[in-house]
Amino acid sequence: MKKADIHEFFRRLEERDPEPKGELDYTNPYTLVVAVALSAQATDIGVNKATKELFKVISTPQEMVELGEEKLKEYIKTIGLFNTKAKNVIKAAQMLVDDFEGVVPENREDLERLPGVGRKTANVILNIAFGHPTIAVDTHLFRVSNRTKMAPGKTPLAVELKLEKKIPKEFARHAHHWLILHGRYICKARTPSCPTCPVEDLCTFKDKTVLKD
């Protein structure tokens, strides 16, 4: 995509949704860390159902440590891989207490030290909790970037680094949310909604869906 087309792409998405939000429920930076860690290979809806009750009793790393792994499992047992996730959440909470005085760090390097937190999760936390213009490349964003040819790449990291260079600064804060939501609801994996897509004319995808008579 040309530079002018990329600018117009985001201008239209901003016009439709000026303040896009993530769909995971949370109450503070720490509960966001927990929610994002639990969302790996799970739906946001499923995670929100599990954390609705959990976040009534947990709001800090210390409270999570005191809750303990076995009790945590009872809250999140409906989420895939809950045993492994419970272990990581407790270990991460303990590390936050021991090494960061119970405060979620505001940099990628420290966030990635936490068990269960990789680059994508760290980018989500930095963006949503702290307002950094980071790009968290999930399956939806990866698909949109490659289909539109905005930032084609074979790996999430390759796509992330290309997007960082190509996204105009004025749109950087919300870009990853716009792209994720666009991929989730319009540029869907199996049957993209090309006829109703607000940026269809800017997209170079060859196999666009068309309206049938």
C-alpha positions, 0 to 999 in steps of 0.5 A: 500500500502507498503511504497516502493510502495507509493514511486514508486507511486509518483516517477512515477507521478513526472516523468510524471509531475514534476511541477503540477499546480492547474487549478484555475486561480489567480494573487496573494495570495488574488485572489487565496483565492477568486478563491478557495472560489468560486470553492466550488461545482463548476468546475474550468472551470466555476470559471475561466470564471467568474473570468477572468473579475473580476480579471481585476478590483480586486487584493486586499481585499480593492478593493473587499470591494470597489466593494461591494456585489451587483457588485460582484454578477454580475461577479460571477452569473454564479457560483452555490451558488453565492449569499452566496459566494458573501456575504462570499467573501466580509466579508472575504475581510473586515476581511483581511483589518481590522485584517490582514492589507490586507495581506493573512495570512500564517497559517491555523488557521487564514485562517479558520477564514475567512468566506467561508474558511474551512480546505480544502480551507486553505490547498489549499492556504497554498500549492499553494500560500506559498509552504507548503506541505499541503494535500487538500482532495477533492472528487478526492483525497479522491477517489484515496486514498481509491481505491488504499488503500494508505490512506483509510479513511471514512472522508476527515480529516482521509485521510488527516492525513494518507497521511501526515504520508505516503507520502515521504517528497521528494514528499510532496510539490506536492503530493496533486496536483498529486493525484487530477489530477490523480483522475480527469483524470485517476482514474475517478469516473465512469470509471477509465482508468486503462489500461492506468494508470501509477501506475496500478500495484501498485494499489489494487483496485479490480474492475479495468477496462480492455480493451475490444477486 
